[in-house]
Amino acid sequence: MNTQDIERLIGKYEQGQTTAKEEELLKYWFSNEEVPEQLAIYKEIFAFYDAASEEELPDPEFDRKLLDTLGISEENVQNKSGMLRRLYPAFGIAASIVLLIGVYFIFQTQQPNTGTYDDPEIAYAEAKRVLLQVSGNLNTGMDELSNVKSMSKAVDELDNLEMLDNGIKEMKKISILDKSKQMITQ
Amino acid sequence: MKHKLFRLANRLLRNIPEAEDVVQEVFIRLWNRRDKLTQYKSLEAFSVTITKNLCLDRLKSKRNKTDELTEQNVKPERLTPAKAMELNDSYRMINKLINRLPEQQRLIIQMRDIEGYEHAEIAEMLNTNENAVRVNLSRARKKIRDDMQKQYNYEYTGH
């Protein structure tokens, strides 16, 4: 950027035609360059705009006065933050729970063998193998169960025990007879 | 944001306690409307517009009370801390020159050259069009340059 460019830009500036970017450029140029005498006024003007944009509302009590006027006393504001402070332990507990769950999941996913397969074909083949094995064992198990049939035959045999039972009942009558015999003899 | 609104109010009112007063009132109005604030595209633009309107109202009622208070008859101003630091004369001189401009030009110089708003934003906040903003900006910038020139000629050519 030479002085001629700047003078042309200043002309545009005074027509109100410069963009925000061009004005930034002007401010930057005037704050950094050795400025020729015919442009000295602009150096001061742009320096003024820069400083003026930094000015602050001077009253240090402004915020408190505003809160007072709005009827929001500092006490209310402090109460709210006090309540927050009381909740801090709860935040801590919640955070640790989240952390523990997180750590658990990280370990879970980091375990090398989780019994899962990335390739679907291998997973299918493995699943098929396991299912066939299970069904094979199941069949041999069924064979073993045929012995249960003979057990059921034995249960049929047990029906005969009823007759025994009847016999015992008859025996009881005899024992009564026996007791009465003893009484007589005493 | 309170500093930005204060700078605008102080530019228009040229009176620090009054400008602070206006900024407080702006915040009170925002607070009272807090349920409806989401409907505004830009809270900042809305706040700037309220600030400007409140200042112009005050200036108007002041003019009605004391007709003789003209733009040329500005009370000597108390310095803000930033100004006090900038004790160099040219800062104070330029500030005074700008404060002598008509209200509309003062507003536009403040919004564009100090706060850096886009032409379109200024047009919306002042309820006018971009071309009018450019015209006023051009007039204000030329006037400031001319007045500066006059001051310098006065100072250097002696009395």
Contacts between the chains, C-beta under 8 A, distances in Angstrom:
chain1	res1	chain2	res2	distance
A	13	B	141	6.5
A	14	B	138	6.1
A	14	B	141	5.0
A	14	B	142	5.4
A	14	B	145	6.9
A	15	B	134	7.7
A	15	B	138	5.3
A	16	B	133	7.5
A	16	B	134	3.7
A	16	B	135	6.7
A	16	B	136	7.7
A	16	B	137	3.9
A	16	B	138	3.8
A	16	B	141	7.0
A	17	B	134	6.8
A	20	B	116	6.5
A	20	B	118	6.3
A	23	B	113	7.6
A	23	B	116	7.9
A	41	B	145	6.3
A	41	B	148	4.8
A	41	B	149	6.5
A	41	B	152	6.9
A	42	B	145	7.7
A	44	B	90	4.5
A	44	B	94	6.7
A	44	B	148	7.3
A	45	B	94	6.3
A	45	B	144	6.5
A	45	B	145	7.3
A	45	B	148	6.8
A	47	B	90	7.8
A	47	B	91	7.9
A	48	B	90	7.0
A	48	B	91	5.7
A	48	B	94	4.3
A	48	B	95	7.2
A	49	B	113	4.8
A	49	B	114	5.4
A	51	B	82	6.9
A	51	B	86	5.4
A	51	B	91	6.2
A	52	B	7	7.2
A	52	B	95	7.3
A	52	B	114	4.9
A	53	B	7	7.6
A	53	B	114	5.0
A	53	B	115	6.5
A	53	B	116	7.5
A	54	B	82	5.7
A	55	B	3	7.0
A	55	B	6	7.7
A	55	B	7	5.4
A	55	B	10	7.8
A	55	B	80	5.5
A	55	B	82	4.2
A	55	B	83	6.9
A	56	B	3	4.6
A	56	B	6	7.3
A	56	B	80	7.2
A	56	B	81	7.0
A	56	B	82	6.3
A	57	B	2	5.2
A	57	B	3	5.3
A	57	B	6	3.8
A	57	B	19	8.0
A	57	B	20	6.2
A	57	B	23	6.4
A	58	B	16	6.3
A	58	B	20	7.6
A	58	B	80	5.0
A	58	B	81	5.8
A	59	B	20	5.3
A	62	B	2	6.8
A	62	B	20	6.5
A	62	B	23	7.6
A	62	B	24	7.2
A	65	B	24	6.9
A	66	B	24	5.5
A	66	B	27	5.6
A	66	B	28	7.6
A	69	B	24	6.7
A	69	B	28	6.4
A	70	B	27	7.9
A	70	B	28	6.5
A	70	B	31	5.4
